[in-house]
Amino acid sequence: MLFRLFLLFTLVPLAELALLLEIGQRLGAWPTLGLVVLTGALGAYLARLTGLHTLQKLRDDLVRGVPPVARLFDAALIFAAGLLLITPGVLTDGAGLALLLPSVRDAIRKYLKRRFLSRMVVHPTAWTWEVDDEG
């Protein structure tokens, strides 16, 4: 786990830097900076709109008495998208924008649910439930 985090925090910034340098060589410094600022600002705006929309759906689910598990998971992914979008870079902005798409969030939710359920182990127990006459 520690090694994976080390790779994440070293390889992603290196890939971002290499990509930004390549874009900077092709477009120039100012257009590259403009691209980073524009994608960050647009992404933050979209994350806010998507988050507010998900919050309204969560409230509707609570009013109807529906467990809001999927909505809470969507809210967490939208929060992660916002974090990725405020991080300067093209790769992180792309990942953040992808997380704002409902189809991407659905696919991630289904994948994580399958993975979680495959790791669960259920042990049957032989205990009984005793109820006394008072309640």
N, C-alpha and C positions, 0 to 999 in steps of 0.2 A: 504494500500500500504506500509506504513512504517513497519507494522508488518510482511508483507511478506519479505521485505528486511532484517529485523532483523533475521527472520528464515533462509533466504538464507545465510547470513553472519555468522551465528552461527552453523547451522546444517551441512552445507556442509564441513566446516573445521573439525568439530567433526567426521563426517563420514570418511573423508580422513585420519584423525589421527588414528581412530580405524582400518581402513583397512590397513594402513601402518604398524601399530603395529602387526596386525595379520600376514601379509606377512613377516614381520621381524622375528617373532617367528618361522615361518615355514621354511623360506629360510636363515635367518641370516641377519645381519645388512648390510654387504657389497653388497651381491647380491640385496637386496632391494634398496639400494642407486643406484646401477648400473641400476636397472630396471627403476627407476624414471628418471635418467639422460638419459638413452637410449631412453625411450619413448618421453621425452621432445625434445631431439635432432632430432630424426626421425620425430616427429610430426612437428617441426618447419621447417624442410627441405620440408616435404610434403605440408605444408601450403604455403611455398614460391612458390613451383612449381605450386600448384593449383591456387594461386593468380595470378601468371604471365600468366597462361593459360586463366583464366577468364578475365584478363586485355586485352589480345589479342582478345578474343571473343567480349569484349565490344567495342574495336576499330573497329572491323569488322562490328558490328551492326551500329555504328555511320557512317561509310563510306557508308553503304548500305541505310542509312536513317531510320533504324528500331529503335524505342524507346528502349533504353537499360534498361528498368525497372527491368527485371528479372536478368540481369547481375549485376546491381548495388546492388540488394538485395543479390545475391550470394557473391559479394565482401564484403558486410557487415558481412555476416555469416562466410566467410573465415577469416575475421579479428577477429571475435569473437572466432573462432576456434584457431587462433594463440594465443590469450590472454589466452584461457583455457590451451593450450599446454605449455605455459611458466610457468604456475602456477604449482608448484610441487604437485604431487599427482596422484593417479591411476584413481580416478573417473573423475577428470577434464581432464586428458589425454584421457580417453575413450570418454568423451563427445566431446572433441576437434577433435579427430580422426573421430568420427561419423559425425560431421559437415563438414568434408572434402569430404564425400560421396555425389555425386550429387543427389541420390535418397532421402537422408535425407533432403538435402536443399530444394528439390522440395516439399516434404511433409510439411515442416515447412512453406514454402512460400504459399502453398495452404491453409493450416490451418489459417495462419494469414490473408490472403486475405478474406476468408470466415468470419472470426471473425470481421474484419474491416468493411466489407460490411454489416454485420448484425447489426452493431451499427450505420450505417449511416442513417440519416433521411433526406429525400428530401421534401422540401416545394415548391409546385408550386407557381409561381409568375404570376401576370397579367400585366406585363409591356410590352411595345411595343418598337420596335426598329425604330427610326426615322432616315431617311437618307435625307439630304438636297441635292439639285441639284449639288452642287459642289463636292461631293465626298462621 
